[in-house]
């Protein structure tokens, strides 16, 4: 197919729109910064001429994609949040998760739905349980996949080479308890996850908390498209209980069936190569 044919679905780099690329860079910086940024702070983080940056910021504010405070500080606008919510609400994965979990009534434990984004998991939906939690989940929250139950359950559906490339040195970062995890240790965990049928986060995300996760598959997909996990307060529950792992696997299997996938697919990778 000719390079300039837009019907291929991939836009050639030479046809990229510079203004849109610049706006995407600015929005990415604003979205990943906890505090609003002044223009000078933003200019220090964005590789762009100050005049161009000023035009981009002004346009983003006019369209509602960014907001500017009376003090001149920029943050992500509510318009972008609304667009994100509409996108999440339309995701078949989210809809299936919400439909299945809500049909079972209010859960005792908080249950979350996550997808893999690079070496992180991103939480795209959750239903709070009746127990109080040390972890406050929010839509869009990111955590390192190597330390979370949902992340490990999805990583376990990938070949070893893909895990090494995806996670890289991120697996070496300290977890909530300050412990470090090497790639060999992670790969061993993923092998155990495959044999066990569910993943475990034992105080890696937060002290005193444990999580159990299981992957979700879609039609024709041999790698997970998402994962469900429940969070448990270890002192308030017998967390490593067959009922808890069974519940998680049951929800994951039900969502998988709605998406036309096969739960047994994730057992096909066998032992990892260390």
C-alpha positions in Angstrom: 0.0 0.0 0.0 1.4 3.5 -0.8 2.9 5.2 2.2 0.5 8.2 2.0 -2.6 6.0 2.0 -4.5 6.9 5.2 -6.6 3.7 4.9 -3.8 1.7 6.4 -4.8 2.8 9.9 -1.3 4.1 10.7 -0.6 7.7 10.2 2.9 8.2 8.7 5.2 10.3 10.8 5.6 12.9 8.1 1.8 13.6 8.3 1.9 14.2 12.0 0.4 17.6 13.2 3.0 19.5 15.2 0.4 21.5 17.1 -1.4 18.4 18.3 1.9 16.7 19.3 2.9 19.8 21.3 -0.5 19.8 23.0 -0.2 16.1 23.9 3.2 16.8 25.5 1.9 19.6 27.6 -1.2 17.6 28.7 1.0 14.6 29.6 3.2 16.8 31.8 0.2 18.3 33.5 -1.5 14.9 34.0 1.5 13.4 35.6 2.3 16.3 38.0 0.6 16.3 41.4 0.6 20.1 41.8 -0.5 22.8 39.3 2.5 24.2 37.4 3.4 27.8 36.8 4.3 28.8 33.2 8.0 28.8 34.1 7.8 25.4 35.7 6.0 24.0 32.7 8.6 25.6 30.3 11.3 23.8 32.3 9.7 20.5 31.7 8.5 20.8 28.1 11.1 20.9 25.3 9.4 23.8 23.4 10.0 27.5 22.7 8.3 29.6 25.2 6.3 31.5 22.6 5.0 28.2 21.2 4.3 26.9 24.7 2.3 30.1 25.5 0.1 29.5 22.4 -0.5 25.9 23.2 -1.4 26.7 26.8 -3.8 29.4 25.8 -5.5 27.1 23.3 -5.8 24.3 25.8 -7.4 26.7 28.4 -9.8 28.0 25.8 -11.0 24.5 24.9 -11.3 23.4 28.5 -8.6 20.8 28.2 -6.5 22.7 30.7 -7.2 25.2 33.4 -5.3 28.3 34.6 -5.7 29.5 38.1 -5.8 33.2 39.1 -2.2 32.7 40.2 -1.3 31.7 36.7 -0.8 28.0 37.4 -1.9 25.3 34.9 -3.6 21.9 35.5 -5.6 19.4 33.5 -9.0 20.7 32.7 -12.4 19.2 33.5 -13.1 18.7 29.8 -10.3 16.2 29.6 -11.6 14.4 32.7 -15.1 14.2 31.2 -13.7 12.8 27.9 -11.8 10.2 29.8 -14.8 9.2 31.8 -16.9 8.8 28.6 -14.1 6.6 27.1 -13.9 4.4 30.2 -17.7 4.1 30.4 -17.9 2.9 26.8 -15.2 0.2 27.3 -16.7 -3.2 26.9 -14.3 -4.5 29.6 -15.5 -1.9 32.1 -19.1 -2.5 31.3 -18.8 -6.2 31.7 -17.0 -5.9 35.0 -19.6 -3.4 36.4 -22.5 -5.6 35.3 -21.2 -8.8 36.7 -19.9 -7.4 40.1 -23.0 -5.3 40.7 -25.3 -8.2 40.0 -23.7 -10.1 43.0 -24.6 -7.3 45.4 -22.3 -5.1 47.5 -19.0 -7.0 48.0 -17.4 -7.5 51.4 -14.0 -6.6 50.0 -13.2 -3.9 47.5 -12.7 -5.3 44.0 -10.8 -3.4 41.3 -10.4 -3.7 37.5 -7.0 -2.8 36.0 -5.3 -2.8 32.6 -1.6 -2.9 31.8 0.0 0.3 30.6 3.7 -0.2 30.0 5.3 -1.4 33.2 2.3 -0.1 35.3 -1.2 -1.0 36.0 -3.9 1.6 35.6 -7.2 1.2 37.5 -10.2 1.8 35.3 -13.0 0.7 37.6 -13.7 -0.4 41.1 -16.4 -1.2 43.6 -15.9 -0.4 47.2 -16.5 -3.2 49.7 -18.0 -2.9 53.2 -14.6 -3.0 55.0 -12.4 0.1 55.3 -9.2 0.0 53.3 -5.7 1.5 53.7 -5.5 2.0 50.0 -7.8 4.6 48.4 -8.4 3.6 44.8 -9.1 6.2 42.2 -9.8 5.9 38.5 -6.6 6.4 36.6 -4.3 5.6 39.5 -1.1 3.9 38.4 1.1 1.4 40.3 4.1 -0.7 39.3 2.7 -3.9 37.8 5.5 -6.0 39.4 4.2 -5.3 42.9 0.4 -5.5 42.4 -1.8 -8.6 42.2 -3.6 -7.3 39.1 -0.3 -6.5 37.5 1.3 -9.9 38.2 -1.7 -11.7 37.0 -1.5 -9.9 33.6 2.3 -10.2 33.4 1.9 -14.0 34.0 0.1 -14.2 30.6 3.1 -12.8 28.7 6.2 -14.7 27.5 9.3 -14.3 29.6 11.1 -12.2 27.0 8.1 -9.8 26.9 8.1 -9.5 30.7 11.8 -8.7 30.7 11.4 -6.0 28.0 8.3 -4.5 29.5 9.3 -4.3 33.2 13.1 -3.9 32.8 14.6 -2.3 35.9 11.2 -1.2 37.3 11.0 -4.6 39.1 13.9 -3.5 41.2 12.1 -0.5 42.7 11.3 -0.8 46.5 7.7 -1.8 47.4 5.6 -0.5 50.3 7.7 -2.3 52.8 11.0 -1.0 51.3 12.0 -4.4 50.0 13.4 -4.8 46.5 12.6 -7.4 43.9 14.9 -8.6 41.1 13.7 -9.7 37.7 14.5 -13.4 38.6 12.3 -13.2 41.7 9.5 -11.6 39.7 9.7 -14.3 37.0 9.5 -17.0 39.7 6.4 -15.3 41.2 4.8 -15.3 37.7 5.5 -19.0 37.3 3.9 -19.7 40.7 0.9 -17.5 39.7 0.4 -19.7 36.6 0.4 -22.9 38.6 -1.8 -21.5 41.3 -4.3 -19.8 39.1 -4.3 -16.5 40.8 -1.7 -13.8 41.9 -0.8 -12.5 45.3 0.3 -9.1 46.6 1.3 -9.6 50.2 1.9 -6.1 51.7 3.7 -5.0 48.5 1.2 -2.2 47.7 0.5 -1.1 51.3 1.4 -2.3 54.7 -1.2 -4.5 56.4 -2.9 -5.2 53.0 -3.1 -8.2 50.8 -4.5 -8.5 47.3 -5.5 -11.5 45.2 -5.8 -11.1 41.4 -6.8 -13.0 38.2 -6.5 -12.1 34.5 -9.3 -11.4 32.0 -9.1 -12.6 28.4 -11.0 -11.5 25.3 -11.9 -13.5 22.2 -8.9 -14.7 20.3 -6.5 -13.1 22.8 -3.8 -15.2 24.5 -2.6 -12.3 26.6 -4.8 -10.7 29.3 -6.7 -7.6 28.4 -7.3 -6.7 32.0 -7.4 -8.2 35.5 -9.6 -8.1 38.6 -8.3 -8.1 42.2 -9.7 -7.8 45.7 -8.0 -5.9 48.5 -8.1 -7.3 52.0 -7.0 -6.0 55.4 -4.9 -8.8 56.7 -5.8 -8.3 60.4 -9.5 -8.3 59.7 -9.8 -11.3 57.5 -8.4 -14.8 56.7 -7.1 -13.3 53.5 -5.4 -16.4 52.1 -8.7 -18.3 51.9 -10.0 -20.4 49.1 -13.2 -18.4 49.2 -11.4 -15.2 48.4 -9.3 -16.7 45.5 -12.4 -18.5 44.2 -14.4 -15.2 44.2 -11.7 -13.4 42.2 -11.2 -16.2 39.7 -15.0 -16.5 39.3 -15.4 -12.8 38.5 -12.5 -12.9 36.1 -13.9 -16.0 34.4 -17.4 -14.4 34.1 -16.0 -11.2 32.5 -13.8 -13.3 30.2 -16.9 -15.3 29.1 -18.7 -12.0 28.3 -15.8 -10.9 26.2 -15.7 -14.3 24.3 -12.4 -15.3 25.8 -11.1 -18.5 27.4 -9.8 -18.5 30.9 -7.7 -21.6 30.4 -5.5 -19.8 27.9 -3.2 -18.4 30.5 -2.0 -21.8 31.6 -0.5 -22.4 28.2 2.8 -20.6 28.8 4.3 -23.2 31.1 7.3 -22.5 33.3 9.2 -19.4 32.7 12.8 -19.4 31.6 15.1 -17.8 34.2 
